[in-house]
Amino acid sequence: MPESTEPDPHRRFVEYYRSRYLPRVRWSAPRRGLEIVGLEAVIHHLLQEAACMGSPEFTPVRRASAPGRVIDEQVVRFVHTGIGLVGAPIARGDLVELERVRIFELEGDQVKSETHIETWSVLERAPNTRMQS
């Protein structure tokens, strides 16, 4: 079978995280009870979550940094396109606003942990849907 000549749409995303995250990175979202450890597992998780955000609109709120830490606050509005946001109180087709504070702990210039403090709001419920569990 010949190799595909189509570029991988996620390649830049994956390359970015591979260059910025340590191999033993820890990603967590405590309110959803999630903790993922290891670079490849975190990349897989982030790709899965990004795939569930239809037409995302990102609004930066503020960013602060100090040696060894970056705190980034943003709001993301999107339509939930399906399963992939484990533990989120939303259903497929919901118009969602996610307020999140991301806390990055650094080792040198690479991320050793990323913690998400999240507040979920459903702006418009999809008709005939149930919340995912």
ZIHUSUL-V381393 format. One record per pair of residues at least 24 apart in sequence whose C-alpha atoms are under 10 Angstrom apart, sorted by the first residue. I is the first residue (numbers start at 0). J is the second residue. D is the distance in Angstrom with one decimal. If there is no record, write none. Layout:
BEGIN
<<I J D> <I J D>>
END
This chain:
BEGIN
<<9 46 8.0> <12 42 8.8> <12 45 9.5> <12 46 8.5> <13 39 9.3> <13 42 6.7> <13 43 9.0> <13 45 9.4> <13 46 8.5> <14 42 9.7> <16 41 9.0> <16 42 7.0> <16 45 9.6> <16 109 9.6> <16 110 9.2> <17 42 8.1> <17 109 9.7> <18 108 9.8> <18 109 7.8> <18 110 9.5> <19 105 9.7> <19 108 7.4> <19 109 4.9> <19 110 6.1> <19 111 9.2> <20 105 8.9> <20 106 9.4> <20 108 8.9> <20 109 5.2> <20 110 4.6> <20 111 6.4> <20 112 8.3> <20 113 9.4> <21 105 9.1> <21 106 8.3> <21 107 10.0> <21 108 9.6> <21 109 6.0> <21 110 5.9> <21 111 5.6> <21 112 8.6> <22 109 9.8> <22 110 9.4> <22 111 8.3> <23 110 9.4> <23 111 6.9> <23 112 8.7> <24 104 9.7> <24 105 9.8> <24 109 9.2> <24 110 6.7> <24 111 4.6> <24 112 5.3> <24 113 7.8> <25 103 10.0> <25 104 9.7> <25 110 8.7> <25 111 6.4> <25 112 4.6> <25 113 6.3> <25 114 8.2> <26 102 9.9> <26 103 9.3> <26 110 9.7> <26 111 8.7> <26 112 5.7> <26 113 4.8> <26 114 5.9> <26 115 8.0> <27 101 9.7> <27 102 9.9> <27 112 8.0> <27 113 6.4> <27 114 4.8> <27 115 6.1> <27 116 8.8> <28 85 10.0> <28 86 9.5> <28 99 9.8> <28 101 9.3> <28 113 8.7> <28 114 5.9> <28 115 4.8> <28 116 6.3> <28 117 7.3> <29 114 7.7> <29 115 7.2> <29 116 7.0> <29 117 8.5> <30 86 8.3> <30 87 8.9> <30 115 8.6> <30 116 7.1> <30 117 7.0> <30 118 8.7> <31 84 9.2> <31 85 7.2> <31 86 4.9> <31 87 6.5> <31 88 9.1> <31 115 9.6> <31 116 9.4> <31 117 8.6> <32 85 8.9> <32 86 7.3> <32 87 10.0> <33 85 8.0> <33 86 8.1> <33 114 9.8> <33 115 9.7> <34 113 9.8> <34 114 8.9> <35 112 9.9> <35 113 9.9> <36 111 9.9> <36 112 9.0> <37 111 9.7> <38 111 9.8> <41 113 10.0> <44 83 8.3> <44 84 9.2> <44 85 9.8> <45 83 9.5> <45 84 9.7> <46 83 9.3> <47 82 8.7> <47 83 5.6> <47 84 7.8> <47 85 9.9> <48 79 9.7> <48 80 10.0> <48 81 9.5> <48 82 8.6> <48 83 5.3> <48 84 5.6> <48 85 8.5> <49 79 10.0> <49 80 9.9> <49 83 8.5> <49 84 8.9> <50 79 9.1> <50 80 7.6> <50 81 8.4> <50 82 9.2> <50 83 7.7> <50 84 9.4> <51 77 8.7> <51 78 7.9> <51 79 5.5> <51 80 4.8> <51 81 5.6> <51 82 6.8> <51 83 6.1> <51 84 7.0> <51 91 8.8> <51 92 10.0> <52 76 8.4> <52 77 5.4> <52 78 5.9> <52 79 5.3> <52 80 6.1> <52 81 8.5> <52 83 9.4> <52 84 9.1> <52 94 9.7> <52 95 9.1> <53 77 5.5> <53 78 4.9> <53 79 6.1> <53 80 5.8> <53 81 9.3> <53 92 9.1> <53 94 9.2> <54 78 6.6> <54 79 9.2> <54 80 9.5> <55 79 9.4> <55 95 9.5> <55 96 9.6> <56 96 9.4> <57 96 9.9> <57 97 9.6> <57 98 10.0> <58 98 9.5> <60 98 9.5> <60 99 9.7> <60 100 9.4> <61 100 9.3> <62 100 9.4> <62 101 9.5> <62 102 10.0> <63 102 9.8> <64 102 9.7> <64 103 9.3> <65 104 9.9> <65 105 9.9> <66 104 9.3> <66 105 8.1> <66 106 9.4> <66 107 9.0> <66 108 9.7> <67 103 8.2> <67 104 5.8> <67 105 4.6> <67 106 6.4> <67 107 7.3> <67 108 8.2> <67 109 9.3> <67 110 9.0> <67 111 9.7> <68 102 7.2> <68 103 5.5> <68 104 4.7> <68 105 5.7> <68 106 8.9> <68 108 9.9> <68 110 8.9> <68 112 9.7> <68 113 9.9> <69 101 8.1> <69 102 6.0> <69 103 5.1> <69 104 6.8> <69 105 7.9> <69 110 9.5> <69 113 9.5> <70 100 6.9> <70 101 5.7> <70 102 4.6> <70 103 6.3> <70 104 8.8> <70 113 9.6> <70 114 9.6> <70 115 10.0> <71 99 8.2> <71 100 5.7> <71 101 5.1> <71 102 6.5> <71 103 8.1> <71 115 9.6> <72 98 7.6> <72 99 5.8> <72 100 4.3> <72 101 6.2> <72 102 8.7> <72 115 9.6> <72 116 9.3> <72 117 9.9> <73 97 8.3> <73 98 6.1> <73 99 5.6> <73 100 6.6> <73 101 8.3> <74 98 4.4> <74 99 6.3> <74 100 8.8> <74 117 9.7> <74 118 9.4> <74 119 9.9> <75 99 8.0> <75 119 9.8> <76 120 9.4> <76 121 9.6> <76 122 9.1> <77 121 9.9> <77 122 9.8> <78 121 9.7> <78 122 9.8> <78 123 9.3> <78 124 9.9> <78 125 9.3> <79 121 10.0> <79 125 9.4> <81 131 9.1> <82 131 7.6> <82 132 9.6> <83 131 9.6> <84 131 8.6> <84 132 9.6> <85 131 8.0> <85 132 7.3> <86 130 9.8> <86 131 7.5> <86 132 6.0> <87 117 9.5> <87 118 9.6> <87 119 7.5> <87 130 8.5> <87 131 7.2> <87 132 7.5> <88 118 10.0> <88 119 7.2> <88 120 8.5> <88 121 8.4> <88 129 9.8> <88 130 6.1> <88 131 6.7> <88 132 7.4> <89 119 8.2> <89 120 8.5> <89 121 6.9> <89 124 8.4> <89 125 9.5> <89 128 9.4> <89 129 8.1> <89 130 5.0> <89 131 6.1> <89 132 8.6> <90 121 9.1> <90 124 7.8> <90 125 7.3> <90 126 9.8> <90 127 9.8> <90 128 6.3> <90 129 5.7> <90 130 4.3> <90 131 5.4> <90 132 9.0> <91 124 9.0> <91 125 7.1> <91 126 9.6> <91 127 9.9> <91 128 7.0> <91 129 8.0> <91 130 7.7> <91 131 7.9> <92 123 8.9> <92 124 7.3> <92 125 4.9> <92 126 8.0> <92 127 9.6> <92 128 7.9> <93 120 9.8> <93 121 6.5> <93 122 7.5> <93 123 5.8> <93 124 4.7> <93 125 4.7> <93 126 8.5> <93 128 8.6> <93 129 10.0> <93 130 9.3> <94 120 8.7> <94 121 6.0> <94 122 5.5> <94 123 5.0> <94 124 6.5> <94 125 7.4> <95 119 7.2> <95 120 5.8> <95 121 4.6> <95 122 5.5> <95 123 7.2> <95 124 8.5> <96 120 5.2> <96 121 6.3> <96 122 6.7> <96 123 9.7> <97 121 8.6>>
END
